[in-house]
């Protein structure tokens, strides 16, 4: 678990996408979670193209 204020640094060091993309992916998971159809699984770009938030 990250301490308060460490999210941005962790994100920058751990993934290759922006804070806004991470936020959108979190929202997609919250809304769809394990119910996300197999057709929507794939790369970050593919997921972002198919989902509207």
Phi and psi in degrees as GROMACS dihedral restraints (atoms count N, CA, C in turn):
[ dihedral_restraints ]
;  ai    aj    ak    al  type     phi  dphi    fc
    3     4     5     6     1   -83.9    20    10
    4     5     6     7     1   147.4    20    10
    6     7     8     9     1   -77.3    20    10
    7     8     9    10     1   158.6    20    10
    9    10    11    12     1   -53.4    20    10
   10    11    12    13     1   130.5    20    10
   12    13    14    15     1    90.5    20    10
   13    14    15    16     1    -2.5    20    10
   15    16    17    18     1   -96.8    20    10
   16    17    18    19     1    -4.6    20    10
   18    19    20    21     1   -58.1    20    10
   19    20    21    22     1   -49.1    20    10
   21    22    23    24     1   -59.8    20    10
   22    23    24    25     1   -46.2    20    10
   24    25    26    27     1   -64.7    20    10
   25    26    27    28     1   -44.7    20    10
   27    28    29    30     1   -60.3    20    10
   28    29    30    31     1   -44.5    20    10
   30    31    32    33     1   -60.3    20    10
   31    32    33    34     1   -47.6    20    10
   33    34    35    36     1   -60.2    20    10
   34    35    36    37     1   -38.3    20    10
   36    37    38    39     1   -83.3    20    10
   37    38    39    40     1   -19.9    20    10
   39    40    41    42     1  -108.0    20    10
   40    41    42    43     1   -24.6    20    10
   42    43    44    45     1  -134.7    20    10
   43    44    45    46     1   167.3    20    10
   45    46    47    48     1  -106.4    20    10
   46    47    48    49     1    23.3    20    10
   48    49    50    51     1  -129.0    20    10
   49    50    51    52     1   169.0    20    10
   51    52    53    54     1   -76.9    20    10
   52    53    54    55     1   168.4    20    10
   54    55    56    57     1   -60.2    20    10
   55    56    57    58     1   -42.3    20    10
   57    58    59    60     1   -65.6    20    10
   58    59    60    61     1   -37.2    20    10
   60    61    62    63     1   -65.8    20    10
   61    62    63    64     1   -43.0    20    10
   63    64    65    66     1   -60.3    20    10
   64    65    66    67     1   -42.3    20    10
   66    67    68    69     1   -62.8    20    10
   67    68    69    70     1   -42.1    20    10
   69    70    71    72     1   -65.3    20    10
   70    71    72    73     1   -40.6    20    10
   72    73    74    75     1   -65.2    20    10
   73    74    75    76     1   -38.3    20    10
   75    76    77    78     1   -62.6    20    10
   76    77    78    79     1   -43.2    20    10
   78    79    80    81     1   -63.7    20    10
   79    80    81    82     1   -42.4    20    10
   81    82    83    84     1   -58.7    20    10
   82    83    84    85     1   -45.7    20    10
   84    85    86    87     1   -63.6    20    10
   85    86    87    88     1   -42.0    20    10
   87    88    89    90     1   -61.0    20    10
   88    89    90    91     1   -38.5    20    10
   90    91    92    93     1   -79.1    20    10
   91    92    93    94     1   -35.2    20    10
   93    94    95    96     1  -118.5    20    10
   94    95    96    97     1   -29.7    20    10
   96    97    98    99     1    40.9    20    10
   97    98    99   100     1  -134.2    20    10
   99   100   101   102     1   -65.0    20    10
  100   101   102   103     1   -14.0    20    10
  102   103   104   105     1   -80.0    20    10
  103   104   105   106     1    -4.2    20    10
  105   106   107   108     1   -57.6    20    10
  106   107   108   109     1   119.9    20    10
  108   109   110   111     1   -60.2    20    10
  109   110   111   112     1   150.2    20    10
  111   112   113   114     1   -55.7    20    10
  112   113   114   115     1   -32.1    20    10
  114   115   116   117     1   -66.1    20    10
  115   116   117   118     1   -19.0    20    10
  117   118   119   120     1   -97.7    20    10
  118   119   120   121     1    -5.2    20    10
  120   121   122   123     1   -80.7    20    10
  121   122   123   124     1   144.8    20    10
  123   124   125   126     1   156.5    20    10
  124   125   126   127     1  -147.4    20    10
  126   127   128   129     1   -72.7    20    10
  127   128   129   130     1   162.6    20    10
  129   130   131   132     1   -55.8    20    10
  130   131   132   133     1   -44.3    20    10
  132   133   134   135     1   -61.2    20    10
  133   134   135   136     1   -41.8    20    10
  135   136   137   138     1   -63.5    20    10
  136   137   138   139     1   -42.9    20    10
  138   139   140   141     1   -64.2    20    10
  139   140   141   142     1   -46.0    20    10
  141   142   143   144     1   -63.1    20    10
  142   143   144   145     1   -35.8    20    10
  144   145   146   147     1   -67.4    20    10
  145   146   147   148     1   -33.4    20    10
  147   148   149   150     1   -91.2    20    10
  148   149   150   151     1   -14.6    20    10
  150   151   152   153     1  -113.9    20    10
  151   152   153   154     1   139.4    20    10
  153   154   155   156     1  -114.8    20    10
  154   155   156   157     1   130.1    20    10
